Amino acid sequence: YLNTLKLILSYLGVSDCDMEKGSLRCDANVSIRPVGQETFGTKTELKNMNSFSAVKRAIEHEVTRQERLILSGGKVTQETLLWDEARSVTVPMRSKEEAHDYRYFPEPDLVPFTLKGEEIEAVRQTLPEGPFAKLARLKKEHGITDYDGTILVQDPALADLFEGTVGIYPEAKKVCNWINVQVMKEVNDRKCSLRDLALTPENLAGLIRKVEEGVISNLVGKELLSEIVVSGKSVAALIEERGLAQTSDEGALESVVDEVLAANPGVVEQIRSGKTSAAGFLVGQAMKKMGGKAHPKKLNEIIQRKVSNA
């Protein structure tokens, strides 16, 4: 239910941040029934929820409360409950036992009208692609998973960034990983929407390409992304400004590896005895000496070769 709610709200332009800022509040009706019973029991109405996580926790709490009440022989009362965020409990606000307490009545000033089928269809044709249709299309066209696709279609801007980036750098899984993890981290850390960031498909594709080509490390790539989303500068410009390109000089890399091996004979012996994972420590030491300006994979290859030949 929570993912469905997020999809609907995201396509209305509402984010979790909007709820937290007070731009939107969410209510939820909760009623339960025993397995095999078709009709639901008495419902309660939850109010005062201002985040997706609060909606999830409030509904889960209320379901559990009603289950315990019924199993102990009690009866659920139709009432309005407030969600107490500090104590993570629902608190009674007012009782509503009858439908008329909700003020259900026809609005006399609203005149009934009927739309023709062709009129409805004409409007339907003007609607943008919905999240579920987009999810199916992205999976078919790019071979992405349900998990990755569900994150992307939560926000039209997120899906647009993905499709624009894949059009330039056609590695869907790698693009998904960057968007769904690192780009979303930037959005969440800044408590904003993707539209507020100065990130273009061209810049994101350029960043991913530089990382994959080994021009910069993955760590440096993440650091540069944090600047790109603010400045809008290209990764090429930032690499040149800061001199961040990784060293590809074989001689320079071997020299640093020799220093690291000489300083850590115990680790070298561990690798020779079969503990290959110990090489990761040596790679880290070499990266530190080179200020992060070396490709970890290349360093690991040199370390393995020198340890084996020694």
Backbone torsions as a table, in degrees:
resi	resn	phi	psi	omega
1	TYR	NA	-33.8	-177.5
2	LEU	-68.8	-43.1	178.7
3	ASN	-63.4	-39.9	177.8
4	THR	-62.4	-42.9	178.7
5	LEU	-61.0	-42.9	-180.0
6	LYS	-63.3	-41.8	179.9
7	LEU	-61.5	-46.0	-178.3
8	ILE	-63.2	-48.4	-177.0
9	LEU	-67.2	-37.7	-179.5
10	SER	-63.5	-35.6	179.5
11	TYR	-78.3	-7.3	171.8
12	LEU	-97.7	4.1	179.0
13	GLY	81.7	20.7	-177.7
14	VAL	-107.6	128.9	177.7
15	SER	-113.0	172.0	177.2
16	ASP	-61.2	-34.1	179.0
17	CYS	-62.5	-38.4	179.7
18	ASP	-61.8	-39.9	179.6
19	MET	-66.0	-43.5	-178.7
20	GLU	-65.5	-31.7	179.9
21	LYS	-78.9	-6.7	179.7
22	GLY	94.2	5.4	179.8
23	SER	-71.6	-18.5	-178.0
24	LEU	-151.9	140.7	172.4
25	ARG	-121.5	148.3	-178.3
26	CYS	-118.7	132.6	172.7
27	ASP	-108.0	156.0	178.4
28	ALA	-145.8	135.8	173.8
29	ASN	-96.3	133.0	-177.4
30	VAL	-126.0	126.4	172.2
31	SER	-146.2	148.8	-177.0
32	ILE	-124.4	168.7	177.7
33	ARG	-151.8	149.8	176.5
34	PRO	-66.2	153.4	177.1
35	VAL	-59.5	129.7	-179.7
36	GLY	97.5	-18.9	178.3
37	GLN	-87.2	132.8	-175.0
38	GLU	-82.7	-36.3	-177.1
39	THR	-89.9	141.7	178.1
40	PHE	-78.5	160.5	178.3
41	GLY	-83.2	-165.6	-179.6
42	THR	-66.2	136.3	-177.4
43	LYS	-97.0	155.0	170.4
44	THR	-122.3	154.8	-178.8
45	GLU	-112.1	124.6	179.7
46	LEU	-98.2	134.9	179.5
47	LYS	-129.1	172.4	173.7
48	ASN	70.9	37.4	176.3
49	MET	-106.7	127.0	-173.4
50	ASN	-125.9	25.0	173.5
51	SER	-160.1	158.3	179.0
52	PHE	-62.1	-38.1	179.7
53	SER	-66.2	-36.0	177.8
54	ALA	-66.6	-39.7	177.0
55	VAL	-59.3	-46.9	-178.4
56	LYS	-61.7	-49.5	-176.4
57	ARG	-68.7	-36.7	-179.5
58	ALA	-66.5	-44.5	179.3
59	ILE	-64.6	-43.7	179.4
60	GLU	-62.1	-41.7	179.0
61	HIS	-63.6	-43.8	-176.7
62	GLU	-68.5	-38.3	176.5
63	VAL	-60.1	-46.2	179.7
64	THR	-63.1	-42.1	-179.7
65	ARG	-61.6	-45.3	180.0
66	GLN	-65.7	-39.0	178.5
67	GLU	-59.8	-48.6	-179.1
68	ARG	-63.6	-38.9	-179.3
69	LEU	-63.6	-46.3	-178.7
70	ILE	-68.8	-42.1	-179.1
71	LEU	-66.1	-24.8	178.6
72	SER	-89.1	4.6	178.2
73	GLY	93.5	4.8	-179.0
74	GLY	-84.9	-175.5	-177.8
75	LYS	-133.2	133.6	178.5
76	VAL	-74.8	130.7	178.8
77	THR	-97.7	134.5	177.0
78	GLN	-72.0	112.0	-175.6
79	GLU	-155.5	168.3	175.8
80	THR	-98.9	131.9	-178.2
81	LEU	-119.8	144.5	173.9
82	LEU	-98.7	145.4	176.3
83	TRP	-93.4	115.5	178.4
84	ASP	-87.8	102.6	-174.9
85	GLU	-64.0	-39.1	-176.0
86	ALA	-64.8	-41.3	-177.3
87	ARG	-99.0	-6.3	-178.8
88	SER	56.4	46.6	177.8
89	VAL	-138.1	159.3	173.3
90	THR	-92.8	141.2	-176.5
91	VAL	-125.3	129.7	179.5
92	PRO	-57.6	136.4	178.1
93	MET	-111.5	-52.5	177.3
94	ARG	-160.2	155.6	-179.3
95	SER	-95.2	142.3	177.7
96	LYS	-139.0	89.6	-174.2
97	GLU	-85.4	-26.2	-176.3
98	GLU	-119.6	155.2	-178.6
99	ALA	-60.7	-35.1	-176.2
100	HIS	-68.2	-16.8	176.2
101	ASP	-66.4	-21.5	178.9
102	TYR	-88.8	1.3	179.3
103	ARG	61.9	42.8	177.1
104	TYR	-79.7	115.6	175.0
105	PHE	-162.0	152.6	-180.0
106	PRO	-61.3	142.9	176.4
107	GLU	-87.9	110.1	-174.4
108	PRO	-65.4	-21.9	-177.0
109	ASP	-88.1	-5.8	179.0
110	LEU	-97.0	114.3	-177.2
111	VAL	-85.3	129.3	178.0
112	PRO	-63.6	144.4	175.1
113	PHE	-148.2	157.7	-177.4
114	THR	-123.0	133.6	177.8
115	LEU	-98.5	142.4	177.3
116	LYS	-76.3	154.4	-179.1
117	GLY	-56.8	-41.1	-179.0
118	GLU	-68.8	-30.0	177.2
119	GLU	-68.6	-41.8	177.9
120	ILE	-63.1	-42.8	-178.2
121	GLU	-67.1	-35.6	179.0
122	ALA	-62.6	-41.0	177.8
123	VAL	-69.3	-39.7	-179.6
124	ARG	-57.9	-37.3	-178.2
125	GLN	-67.7	-19.4	-179.4
126	THR	-89.9	-9.1	-177.0
127	LEU	-73.2	145.4	176.8
128	PRO	-71.5	166.4	179.6
129	GLU	-61.8	128.3	-179.2
130	GLY	-76.6	164.2	-176.0
131	PRO	-62.7	-38.1	-177.9
132	PHE	-72.2	-38.5	176.0
133	ALA	-66.7	-39.1	-180.0
134	LYS	-66.3	-40.4	178.8
135	LEU	-59.4	-46.2	-179.9
136	ALA	-62.4	-40.4	-178.1
137	ARG	-68.6	-43.7	-179.3
138	LEU	-63.7	-38.4	178.1
139	LYS	-64.5	-41.7	-177.8
140	LYS	-70.9	-44.5	-174.3
141	GLU	-78.7	-31.7	-173.0
142	HIS	-120.5	-3.3	176.4
143	GLY	67.4	26.8	179.9
144	ILE	-81.7	164.2	-178.0
145	THR	-83.6	165.6	175.6
146	ASP	-58.3	-42.7	-178.0
147	TYR	-60.4	-52.0	-179.6
148	ASP	-62.6	-43.7	-177.3
149	GLY	-64.7	-38.4	-179.2
150	THR	-63.4	-37.5	177.0
151	ILE	-66.9	-44.0	-176.8
152	LEU	-62.6	-41.8	-174.0
153	VAL	-82.8	0.5	176.1
154	GLN	-66.6	-24.0	-179.3
155	ASP	-138.8	121.5	179.6
156	PRO	-53.6	-35.7	-179.7
157	ALA	-66.8	-34.2	179.4
158	LEU	-67.7	-44.4	178.0
159	ALA	-65.3	-38.1	178.5
160	ASP	-64.7	-39.9	178.6
161	LEU	-63.4	-41.9	179.2
162	PHE	-61.4	-50.7	-176.7
163	GLU	-65.8	-37.2	178.1
164	GLY	-66.5	-39.9	-178.9
165	THR	-70.4	-42.6	179.3
166	VAL	-64.1	-30.6	177.3
167	GLY	-65.0	-23.4	-179.8
168	ILE	-100.4	-41.5	180.0
169	TYR	-123.9	91.4	-169.4
170	PRO	-75.8	55.3	174.3
171	GLU	-123.1	85.5	-169.7
172	ALA	-56.9	-44.3	-177.0
173	LYS	-64.5	-43.2	180.0
174	LYS	-65.5	-39.9	178.1
175	VAL	-64.7	-42.7	177.0
176	CYS	-56.8	-46.7	-178.4
177	ASN	-59.6	-43.3	179.9
178	TRP	-67.6	-43.5	-177.9
179	ILE	-70.2	-49.6	-173.8
180	ASN	-71.7	-20.4	179.8
181	VAL	-107.9	-66.8	-172.4
182	GLN	-73.4	-44.2	179.9
183	VAL	-66.3	-42.2	178.6
184	MET	-65.2	-31.3	176.1
185	LYS	-63.7	-42.3	178.1
186	GLU	-62.2	-41.6	179.0
187	VAL	-63.3	-47.9	-177.2
188	ASN	-68.5	-41.0	180.0
189	ASP	-63.0	-34.5	-178.2
190	ARG	-91.2	-4.0	-179.3
191	LYS	50.2	53.1	-179.6
192	CYS	-138.8	-173.8	175.5
193	SER	-104.0	163.8	-179.8
194	LEU	-59.9	-32.6	-178.7
195	ARG	-63.7	-20.0	-179.6
196	ASP	-82.9	-10.1	-178.1
197	LEU	-94.3	145.5	179.6
198	ALA	-87.9	56.3	-177.3
199	LEU	-114.6	124.1	179.5
200	THR	-111.3	157.8	175.5
201	PRO	-56.6	-37.0	-179.6
202	GLU	-62.1	-45.2	-178.7
203	ASN	-69.6	-38.6	179.8
204	LEU	-68.0	-42.7	177.9
205	ALA	-61.5	-41.0	179.1
206	GLY	-63.6	-40.5	179.6
207	LEU	-64.3	-48.5	-179.5
208	ILE	-60.9	-40.7	-178.9
209	ARG	-63.5	-42.8	-179.3
210	LYS	-63.6	-37.7	178.2
211	VAL	-67.6	-46.5	-177.1
212	GLU	-67.1	-30.6	178.9
213	GLU	-80.8	-8.1	178.7
214	GLY	83.0	11.2	178.3
215	VAL	-67.3	-39.1	174.4
216	ILE	-131.3	158.8	178.7
217	SER	-79.1	166.2	178.3
218	ASN	-61.6	-39.2	179.4
219	LEU	-63.3	-46.0	178.3
220	VAL	-63.6	-36.8	178.0
221	GLY	-59.3	-42.9	179.0
222	LYS	-64.5	-40.0	179.4
223	GLU	-65.2	-41.0	180.0
224	LEU	-67.3	-34.0	178.9
225	LEU	-59.2	-40.2	179.7
226	SER	-60.7	-30.3	177.8
227	GLU	-85.1	-36.6	-179.3
228	ILE	-60.9	-41.3	-176.5
229	VAL	-67.2	-17.2	178.2
230	VAL	-98.4	-47.2	-174.1
231	SER	-87.4	-27.5	-176.1
232	GLY	77.2	6.9	179.9
233	LYS	-72.2	155.5	177.1
234	SER	-79.0	156.6	179.7
235	VAL	-64.9	-34.6	179.5
236	ALA	-61.7	-42.1	179.8
237	ALA	-65.7	-40.9	-179.2
238	LEU	-68.6	-39.0	178.6
239	ILE	-61.9	-42.9	-179.9
240	GLU	-67.8	-42.3	-179.4
241	GLU	-61.1	-41.3	-173.4
242	ARG	-100.6	-3.4	-178.9
243	GLY	60.1	47.9	-172.9
244	LEU	-95.8	-2.2	-177.4
245	ALA	-61.3	137.2	-178.4
246	GLN	-71.9	143.9	179.3
247	THR	-70.4	129.6	178.0
248	SER	-112.5	1.8	179.7
249	ASP	-67.4	112.5	-177.1
250	GLU	-58.5	-40.7	-178.7
251	GLY	-63.8	-42.6	-179.7
252	ALA	-65.4	-40.9	179.5
253	LEU	-65.3	-42.9	-178.9
254	GLU	-65.8	-36.0	179.8
255	SER	-62.5	-44.8	179.4
256	VAL	-66.9	-41.1	179.1
257	VAL	-61.4	-41.4	178.5
258	ASP	-59.1	-41.4	178.8
259	GLU	-63.3	-44.1	-178.0
260	VAL	-66.3	-42.0	179.9
261	LEU	-64.1	-41.3	-179.7
262	ALA	-66.3	-32.5	-178.1
263	ALA	-82.8	-12.4	-176.2
264	ASN	-133.4	62.1	-177.9
265	PRO	-62.7	-31.9	179.7
266	GLY	-63.9	-40.9	179.4
267	VAL	-68.0	-37.5	178.7
268	VAL	-60.3	-42.1	179.1
269	GLU	-65.1	-35.5	177.6
270	GLN	-61.7	-43.0	-179.8
271	ILE	-64.5	-42.0	-179.4
272	ARG	-66.3	-28.3	-179.4
273	SER	-84.2	1.8	175.3
274	GLY	114.1	-7.0	-179.8
275	LYS	-87.5	77.2	-175.2
276	THR	-65.4	-24.7	-178.9
277	SER	-64.8	-20.3	-179.9
278	ALA	-64.5	-18.7	179.0
279	ALA	-62.7	-26.0	179.2
280	GLY	-59.5	-36.1	178.1
281	PHE	-63.8	-43.7	-179.4
282	LEU	-65.9	-38.2	176.5
283	VAL	-60.0	-44.4	179.4
284	GLY	-61.4	-40.9	178.5
285	GLN	-64.8	-40.9	178.9
286	ALA	-66.1	-41.1	178.3
287	MET	-61.5	-39.1	-180.0
288	LYS	-63.8	-43.5	179.9
289	LYS	-63.3	-30.3	-177.2
290	MET	-98.9	12.6	177.2
291	GLY	61.0	30.1	179.2
292	GLY	80.0	1.2	-176.3
293	LYS	-94.0	53.7	176.7
294	ALA	-152.4	148.5	-179.2
295	HIS	-81.9	118.9	-177.7
296	PRO	-54.6	-40.3	-178.3
297	LYS	-64.0	-41.5	180.0
298	LYS	-65.9	-41.8	178.1
299	LEU	-61.5	-43.3	-179.7
300	ASN	-61.7	-39.6	178.8
301	GLU	-62.7	-43.1	-179.7
302	ILE	-66.4	-42.6	179.3
303	ILE	-60.7	-47.2	-179.1
304	GLN	-61.8	-40.0	-178.9
305	ARG	-66.8	-44.3	-177.7
306	LYS	-70.1	-37.3	179.2
307	VAL	-67.0	-40.2	-179.2
308	SER	-68.0	-35.5	-176.1
309	ASN	-87.5	-13.8	-176.2
310	ALA	-69.6	NA	NA
